[in-house]
Amino acid sequence: MSEYWNSRVCSITPYIPGEQPRDKTLIKLNTNENPYPPSPAVFEALQKIDINRLRLYPDPECTDLRNAIASIYGVRREEVFAGNGSDEILAFAFGAFFETPPCFQSGSVKGAENNKTAHTVMFPDITYSFYPVYAALWSLPYREIPLSANWHIKKRDYFEPSGGVIIANPNAPTGIAMQPEDILEIAAAQKHHNAVVIVDEAYSAFADASIVPFLSGGGHNNILSVHTFSKSYSLAGLRAGYAIGSANLIAALERIRDSFNSYTVDMLAQTAARAAVLDRDYFSMTCEKVIATRERISSRLNILGFEVLRSSANFIFIKHPLLSGADFFMRLRENGVLTRRFNKPRIQDFLRVTIGTDNDMDIFLELCSRSLNK
């Protein structure tokens, strides 16, 4: 069948999403979904939709949703982009801001440490594994910068000339956050090279580390902040996301979007996402519950002898000196708890564990203790 594939399809290695099991008895702690339901305002808003409107295309500019997001963050609508999940926005951003050099063959220099050309995109070696997929899809050379020995992003590694930078903050799968001031330093350095810094803030609601408050006024116009409704808003099944940046950056994303599909965010998603973003009390309550559970579970795991990286996200990244990652993953799964393991150098013995309800996490803790006593 592959004889009909073009060279682009043949050369890419697609992203592998987290398992979505059909077995509903599993406690699902593998894909960083929120354990709590969406805001009741979402249900109310969807109930009010006139079903006859579905025969019409949705608003291609997502006007009401963007107005709501702009009002929350104190920015202009022209500084907000809405998309079909943050992954779509990230894919658009790679195409909008990172340059493909002439005659570059997709993937031919991926990960090459000596590849320091002006076109090279930089991101950490341990981060969201979709980034190299986007780079390959858009035929972009990229350089993976090693995290420090204590799993931190070293800001000075990102000061040198590049074709652009993307950083997840908090980082995934480590959960460790950078200070916004460090990102501003990276952006200032990259501004000298006319390069954009994308900050993937999928988990920023569970941290005190968002770059958005620094973007008003246009002083940092080469920073794009990307967000999702999947985590903090409990809308992973909806597929909605947004970005905040200068009007110039947002206009570039719109040009890419309108070269693919002008109607990426459907009417139901726009309605539900708007209701969710405006219910700030519910948003704060669920985020605070997740954070409290994260801190409690991290402390308990430390007592059991686990190494738990200091997370600012809705997940934790853990390992134990007496357990291999593969064995620990299987023991948990065989006992009804699904986590995420990445079979990569340096992190193959870690598991990424989504923060679930307190009851889910107590079951997880009990299994951790039993695994150590086998």
C-alpha positions in Angstrom: 0.0 0.0 0.0 2.9 2.4 0.7 3.8 2.6 -3.0 1.2 5.5 -3.2 2.7 7.5 -0.3 4.7 10.5 -1.1 8.2 11.2 0.4 6.8 13.3 3.2 4.5 10.5 4.5 7.3 8.0 4.2 9.8 10.1 6.1 7.7 11.1 9.2 7.2 9.1 12.3 3.7 10.0 13.6 3.0 10.9 17.2 1.5 8.1 19.3 -1.3 9.3 21.5 -1.9 7.9 25.0 -4.0 4.8 25.2 -7.8 5.3 25.3 -8.8 1.9 26.7 -12.2 0.4 26.0 -12.0 -1.3 29.4 -13.9 1.3 31.5 -12.9 -0.4 34.7 -9.3 0.9 34.4 -8.4 4.0 36.5 -7.1 6.2 33.7 -4.0 8.2 34.8 -2.2 8.2 31.5 -3.3 11.2 29.3 -3.5 14.2 31.8 -7.2 14.6 31.5 -9.0 16.4 34.3 -10.7 14.1 36.8 -13.6 16.5 37.4 -16.5 17.3 35.0 -16.7 20.5 33.0 -18.3 23.6 34.4 -22.1 23.3 34.7 -22.2 26.4 32.6 -21.0 24.3 29.7 -24.0 22.0 29.9 -26.4 25.0 30.2 -24.8 26.7 27.2 -25.1 23.6 25.0 -28.7 23.1 26.0 -29.6 26.5 24.6 -28.2 25.9 21.1 -30.8 25.9 18.4 -30.2 22.5 16.7 -31.3 24.1 13.4 -28.1 26.2 13.4 -26.0 23.2 12.8 -26.9 23.4 9.1 -24.9 26.5 9.0 -21.1 26.9 9.1 -19.7 28.1 12.4 -18.2 31.6 12.8 -14.8 31.2 11.2 -13.3 34.0 13.3 -14.6 32.5 16.6 -15.6 36.0 17.6 -17.6 35.4 20.8 -15.0 32.9 22.1 -12.1 35.2 21.4 -13.9 38.1 23.0 -14.4 36.0 26.1 -10.7 34.9 26.3 -9.6 38.5 25.6 -11.7 39.8 28.5 -10.3 37.3 30.9 -6.7 38.1 30.1 -7.0 41.8 29.5 -5.9 41.7 25.8 -7.5 42.6 22.5 -9.4 40.1 20.4 -6.8 40.6 17.7 -4.3 39.1 20.1 -6.2 35.9 20.5 -6.4 32.9 18.2 -8.9 30.0 18.6 -8.2 26.6 17.2 -9.3 22.9 17.2 -7.2 22.0 20.3 -3.8 23.3 21.1 -2.2 20.6 19.0 -3.7 22.2 15.9 -2.5 25.6 16.9 1.0 24.3 17.5 1.0 22.7 14.1 0.0 26.0 12.5 2.6 27.8 14.5 5.4 25.6 13.3 4.3 26.4 9.7 3.8 30.1 10.4 7.0 31.0 12.2 9.7 28.5 11.5 11.4 28.6 8.1 12.2 25.6 5.9 15.7 26.1 4.5 16.2 25.5 0.7 16.6 21.9 -0.3 16.2 20.6 3.2 15.3 16.9 3.3 12.8 16.2 6.1 14.4 14.6 9.1 17.9 14.4 7.6 19.5 16.3 10.5 16.9 15.8 13.3 18.5 15.8 16.6 22.0 16.6 15.2 23.9 18.5 17.9 26.2 20.2 15.3 23.2 21.6 13.4 23.3 25.2 14.5 22.1 27.0 11.4 20.0 30.1 11.5 17.0 28.0 10.4 17.3 25.4 13.2 14.4 25.1 15.6 15.4 24.4 19.2 13.5 22.6 21.9 14.4 20.3 24.8 15.4 16.6 24.3 12.8 15.6 26.9 9.6 17.4 26.2 6.3 16.9 24.4 7.0 14.3 21.7 4.8 16.0 19.1 7.4 18.7 18.5 9.8 16.6 16.3 6.7 15.3 14.5 5.6 18.9 13.6 9.2 19.7 12.5 9.4 16.7 10.2 5.9 17.4 8.8 7.0 21.0 7.9 10.5 19.9 6.7 12.2 21.9 9.5 15.7 21.1 10.8 15.7 21.0 14.6 18.0 20.6 17.5 17.1 18.9 20.8 18.8 20.6 23.7 19.5 18.3 26.7 17.8 19.1 30.0 20.2 19.6 32.9 21.1 16.8 35.3 18.2 17.9 37.6 15.7 17.9 34.6 15.6 21.7 34.2 15.6 23.7 31.0 18.8 25.9 30.9 17.8 29.2 29.6 21.3 30.1 28.2 21.2 27.2 25.9 18.5 29.1 24.0 20.3 32.4 23.6 22.2 31.5 20.4 21.0 32.1 16.9 18.1 29.8 15.8 15.1 29.6 13.6 12.9 29.7 16.6 12.3 28.1 20.0 9.4 26.1 21.5 9.2 25.4 25.2 6.5 23.6 27.1 6.0 25.4 30.5 5.5 23.5 32.7 7.5 21.0 30.7 6.0 17.6 29.9 6.6 14.9 31.0 8.7 16.3 33.8 6.2 18.8 35.1 8.9 21.3 36.0 8.2 24.9 35.3 10.5 27.8 34.3 10.1 31.2 35.7 8.5 33.6 33.2 11.4 36.0 33.6 13.7 33.3 32.2 11.5 32.9 29.2 11.5 36.6 28.6 15.3 36.5 28.5 15.2 33.8 25.9 12.7 35.8 23.9 14.9 38.9 24.1 17.9 37.0 22.8 15.9 35.4 20.0 14.4 38.8 19.0 17.9 39.8 17.8 17.6 36.8 15.4 14.1 37.7 14.3 12.9 34.4 15.8 9.7 33.5 17.6 9.5 31.8 20.9 6.4 29.5 21.3 5.5 28.8 24.9 3.2 25.8 25.2 1.2 26.5 28.3 -1.1 23.5 28.3 -0.5 23.0 32.1 0.1 26.6 33.2 -3.2 26.7 35.1 -1.7 24.3 37.7 1.4 26.5 38.2 2.2 30.2 38.9 4.3 30.5 35.8 2.2 31.8 32.8 3.9 34.2 30.4 0.6 35.9 29.4 0.6 38.7 32.0 3.9 39.9 30.4 2.5 40.1 26.9 0.1 43.0 27.2 1.4 46.2 25.7 3.3 44.6 22.9 6.7 44.7 24.5 7.4 41.0 23.9 5.9 40.7 20.4 7.9 37.6 19.4 6.3 35.3 22.1 3.2 33.2 21.4 1.5 31.5 24.3 -0.5 28.4 23.5 -3.3 27.0 25.7 -5.8 24.1 25.7 -9.2 23.5 27.1 -8.4 19.8 27.6 -6.7 20.0 31.0 -7.8 22.8 33.3 -11.2 23.2 31.7 -12.1 19.4 31.6 -12.9 19.5 27.9 -10.5 17.1 26.3 -13.3 15.4 24.4 -14.4 18.8 22.9 -11.1 19.8 21.1 -10.6 23.5 21.6 -7.6 25.6 22.3 -6.3 29.2 22.0 -3.2 31.2 21.6 -2.3 34.7 22.9 0.3 36.9 21.2 0.8 40.1 19.3 -1.7 40.9 16.6 1.0 40.3 14.0 1.6 36.7 15.2 -2.1 36.0 15.4 -2.6 37.2 11.8 0.1 34.7 10.6 -1.8 31.9 12.3 -4.9 33.0 10.6 -3.2 32.9 7.2 -2.1 29.3 7.9 -5.5 28.2 9.1 -7.3 29.7 6.1 -4.9 27.8 3.9 -6.2 24.5 5.4 -9.7 25.0 6.7 -11.4 28.3 7.8 -13.9 26.5 10.0 -11.7 24.6 12.3 -13.6 25.2 15.5 -17.2 23.9 15.3 -20.2 25.7 16.7 -20.7 23.4 19.7 -17.0 23.7 20.7 -17.1 27.5 20.4 -20.2 27.7 22.6 -18.9 25.3 25.2 -15.4 26.7 25.4 -16.8 30.2 25.8 -19.0 29.1 28.7 -16.1 27.3 30.4 -13.6 30.2 30.1 -16.1 32.6 31.6 -16.8 30.5 34.7 -13.7 31.6 36.6 -14.9 30.3 40.0 -15.4 26.7 38.8 -12.1 26.9 36.9 -10.2 28.0 40.0 -11.9 25.4 42.2 -11.1 22.4 40.1 -7.5 23.6 39.5 -7.0 24.0 43.3 -8.4 20.5 43.9 -6.0 19.0 41.5 -3.0 20.9 42.9 -3.9 19.9 46.5 -4.1 16.2 45.5 -0.8 16.5 43.6 1.0 17.8 46.6 -0.5 15.2 48.9 0.4 12.3 46.7 3.9 13.6 46.0 4.6 13.7 49.7 3.3 10.2 50.3 5.4 8.9 47.4 8.5 10.5 48.8 7.9 8.7 52.1 7.7 5.4 50.1 11.2 6.2 48.6 10.1 7.4 45.2 11.9 10.1 43.3 9.1 12.6 42.4 10.1 15.6 40.3 8.8 18.9 41.5 5.6 19.2 39.4 3.7 22.3 38.5 1.3 20.4 36.2 -1.7 18.1 36.7 0.6 15.1 36.6 3.7 13.8 38.4 6.8 12.1 37.0 8.1 9.4 39.3 10.5 6.5 39.6 11.7 4.2 42.4 15.3 2.7 42.7 13.9 -0.8 43.2 11.5 -0.8 40.2 12.1 -0.7 36.5 9.8 1.5 34.6 8.5 -1.3 32.4 7.8 -3.7 35.3 6.2 -0.9 37.4 4.0 0.1 34.5 2.8 -3.5 33.9 2.2 -4.1 37.7 -0.1 -1.1 37.8 -1.9 -1.9 34.6 -2.5 -5.5 35.7 -4.1 -4.1 38.8 -6.4 -1.7 37.0 -4.3 1.6 36.9 -3.1 2.9 33.6 -0.1 5.3 33.5 2.2 6.6 30.8 5.8 5.4 30.2 8.2 6.8 27.6 10.8 4.3 26.4 13.5 7.0 25.9 17.1 7.3 27.3 17.3 8.9 30.7 13.5 8.5 31.4 12.7 4.9 30.7 12.4 4.1 34.4 10.0 7.0 35.1 6.2 6.9 34.9 4.1 9.9 34.2 1.0 9.8 36.4 -2.0 12.0 35.9 -3.6 13.4 39.0 -7.0 11.8 39.4 -9.6 12.1 42.1 -8.5 11.5 45.6 -10.1 8.1 45.6 -8.3 7.2 42.3 -5.0 8.4 43.8 -5.4 6.5 47.0 -5.9 3.3 45.0 -2.7 4.2 43.1 -0.8 4.8 46.3 -1.9 1.4 47.7 -0.6 -0.3 44.5 2.7 1.5 44.7 3.2 0.3 48.3 2.2 -3.3 47.3 4.6 -3.2 44.3 7.5 -2.4 46.7 6.6 -5.3 49.0 6.6 -8.0 46.3 
